[in-house]
């Protein structure tokens, strides 16, 4: 496989790698970014910390990613070691020092100045350690030891495979999101929860702390203060807003918030919007935004980069993907089997792009009858956990824990409109139970229980995947929202903008003109007429090429948009118009 570089990767400054504050809805002073060069070494899995390191790695790019400077695949029987020194700036230490990791794939142990300070399992979720008691004056030494057994065990792996090909991509390991230090006072804001109440012109605010206290909350609309209250911590409190401006993709209006708790001051934001379900004038169930039906014209977004793999080379790169899809007229991105850094969701919030969030799959290979599309009328019961590759009880419990952690991490994302616990049977088990858990944790969002295959009849969305065959409205419809959650997948190889010799796609074309004609025919002949019959959301495959899978609207290096805006935008506009007409 040849390397490809994005324009952002080519311009990367190793001294300023992803320098932006990584948590946009909980921002405070006292921040030290630890991205940049670390020492690294690869040893046998059972080995102790090495005396000598192999070289330098550019964090937070995984060793498999070209931008890391390592270009080595970590194997299941190996351990990856990181080491760096840091010195706290003068005046940085205000009481406690927290060490934050955006994500480390898959399991890790962390040491500060030789002392074990914590560990974590799960390659997609953020975690925090209090390292205050282990710090010294002068240079501190931080060591991270990582194991990644990838797709050889039940842990969540997404689209990663040690043997990539087709729809499966290069496995990556280690630190792949920002590492940072934060100084907090002894009593500090641990988290904030926002629940918009459109029917009462208010937002419900909960300030979470480890010590009961009183906090001040100030809400800004632009530079104007529109609300200022004091509230008890860990108690949900409604804050009235005068004539609130609702968030929509066309008008992604955000309110700024400042929370003060003794010596701690944090800044964040929220948006006034609601998601739900309702009937249109023809009796078809639709997705609602702010109480009115809204058609979700979406794109499948894998979140892979040729030079950074799971890690976008810059904030600007993430913005480019979101804004390009918005400019083409799409209103939604389905984040596929991956959890992005919080800054990606922030850009969706402020740019006005709805998000469907997949949970990350795990488990062992499923039985052959599970790992293929079910025949018409066929129903496979996912309580048969062995057949679905979920026979390991520890793996099932790990998925349940990660479901809760994912909701906790992303609950405040303004643009997040739908949860998707399972996709095409991958790691699926007890989908009805997953829906019940999501309902308790977050009753504010609809749920697509089983995207594409092995529908158990639960959740809010009847979710269909159609490739190659023409899309026709299903005969066995029920009263859930009908959504075509994957379709298209038309491939085009653009010379000079691909990384391998293989070409995977569901239908292949030799030129942009042929691809454009097929794309237009697909939407005019199959998709648009179905909206009047109740089709309420679509997800075209996909945003960009990824390795051998060349069915993106963009090339893998993001340098070529395969279809002109003059062709795509009128079609997506018609999707939105037809969706608005049938309400």
Residue, then its C-alpha position, 0 to 999 in steps of 0.5 A: x500500500x502506498x502512502x497518501x498525504x492530506x494537505x493538512x498532514x503535509x503542513x503539520x507542525x510537530x511542535x503544535x499538533x492538534x493544539x486546540x482545547x480538546x473539550x469545548x463544552x467544559x473549558x477552563x484555564x490551566x491547560x497543558x497539551x502533551x501532544x508532540x514527540x514522545x519516546x516509544x518502544x515495542x517489546x514482548x507483551x510480558x516484558x517490563x519497561x525497556x531501558x532503551x527506547x526505539x525512537x520517537x513517535x508523534x502523539x497522538x498518531x498511532x504507530x501504524x499511521x504515517x504521521x506518527x513517524x513509526x509505520x509499524x503494526x503493533x501485534x497482539x503479542x506485543x506491548x507498546x511503550x510511550x515515555x515523555x518528560x514534562x515540567x509544569x509551568x509556573x503557577x499551573x498547580x492550583x490544587x489538583x492536576x488531572x491527566x486526560x487521555x482522549x482515547x488509547x486503543x485498547x488497554x493501557x497502564x499509566x505511570x508517573x515518576x515510576x508510580x502506577x497511577x491508573x489503567x484503562x480498557x477500551x480504545x474509544x473512550x476518554x478517561x482521566x487520572x488524578x496524578x497530583x500526589x505523584x508529581x515532583x518539582x522539575x522534570x516529571x516522567x510519564x510512561x504509558x504501556x499499551x496492549x492492543x489485541x485488535x480483532x483477535x478478542x471481544x473488545x470493541x474494534x470498529x472497522x479495524x482489522x489486522x488483515x485489512x481489505x474491502x470494508x475492513x481497514x488497517x488496525x491502529x493502536x495506542x494513543x490516538x487522541x489528545x493527551x493533556x494536563x489540567x489544573x483544578x482547585x480542590x473543589x471543581x466542576x466535574x461535568x455539566x449536563x444540559x437538557x433543553x426544554x423547548x416547551x417551557x422556554x428553559x434549559x435544565x442545567x446540572x453541575x456535577x461535582x464531588x463535593x456539594x456546593x452552590x454554583x453560579x450559572x450565566x447564559x450568554x446570547x452573543x455578548x448579552x447575558x440572558x440568564x444568571x442563576x445560582x443553583x445547588x450542585x448535582x441538582x437539575x435546575x431549570x433556567x428560564x430563557x427569554x424567547x429562546x432561539x432554536x438550533x437547526x441545521x439552517x440556523x445552528x445557534x448556540x448559547x454560551x455558558x459560564x459556570x463558577x464554583x468557588x475558585x473554579x470557572x468553566x465555559x461551555x455552550x448548549x443549543x435549544x433543540x429537541x428530537x422526537x417522533x411524530x406522524x405527518x398528514x398522511x399518517x407516516x411516522x417521521x423524525x421530528x426536529x423541534x416538534x416538526x418533521x425534518x428529513x435527514x439527508x445523510x452520508x456514512x462517515x468512517x472517520x479515517x485518514x490516509x496519513x493519520x488513520x483514526x486521527x485527523x491531522x488538524x482541526x481544519x481537516x475535520x471542519x473540511x469534511x463536515x463543511x464539504x458535505x454541508x455545501x453539497x446539501x447533506x444535513x446529517x452524518x452517520x458516524x460509523x462504528x467510531x467515536x470521534x474527538x469531542x472537537x469533531x462534534x463541536x464543529x457539527x454543533x456550530x456548523x449545523x450538521x446532524x449526527x447519527x452516532x453508532x456504538x462501537x462493535x466488538x465480539x467474535x466472528x458470527x455464524x455464517x448466516x448472521x454475517x450476511x444480509x437476511x433473506x426476505x422475511x427471515x428473522x434471526x433472534x439475537x438472544x442466541x449470543x453464540x451464533x452472533x459471536x457474543x458468547x463471552x460474558x465478559x465481552x457483553x458486560x464490557x459493551x454494556x459499560x461502554x454504552x453507558x460511557x458513550x452516552x455520558x461522553x456525548x450526551x451534551x452534543x447539540x447535533x447528536x440526533x439518533x443513537x445506533x447501538x448495532x450495525x449489520x449484526x456486528x457484535x449484536x446481542x439482546x438489542x431490545x435490552x440495549x434500547x431499554x438501556x439507552x432509553x433510561x440513559x437518554x430519553x431525549x433521542x430516537x434509537x435505530x436499534x439494528x441498522x440494516x440487518x437482523x431487526x428485532x422490531x424494537x427501537x424507533x426506526x425500521x432501518x434498511x441497507x440496500x446495495x446493488x439491488x434497486x430500493x423498493x419500499x418494504x412490504x412488511x413495514x410497521x409503525x416505526x420511522x422508515x430509514x434507508x440507512x446505507x445505500x449507493x456505495x458507487x465506486x470510482x478510482x481517481x488516479x493519483x489519489x488512491x493508496x492501493x491496487x484493489x478497488x472495492x465498491x458495490x457498483x464501479x464506474x470508469x469516469x466521473x460522468x458515468x458516476x454522476x449519471x448513476x448517482x442522479x438516476x439512483x436518486x431521481x428514480x428510487x429515492x425521491x419517489x419513496x419520500x412520499x410513501x414514508x421514507x424519512x432518512x437516507x444515508x449515502x455510502x460514503x463521505x470519502x474513500x478509505x483504503x481499498x473502498x473507493x466509494x467516497x464522494x471524496x478521495x481518501x486524501x480529500x483532494x478531489x470531490x468526485x461529483x460536482x456540486x452542480x449535480x449533487x446539490x440540486x438532488x439533495x435540495x430535492x430530498x429536503x424539499x420532498x421531505x418538507x412537502x410530506x409533513 
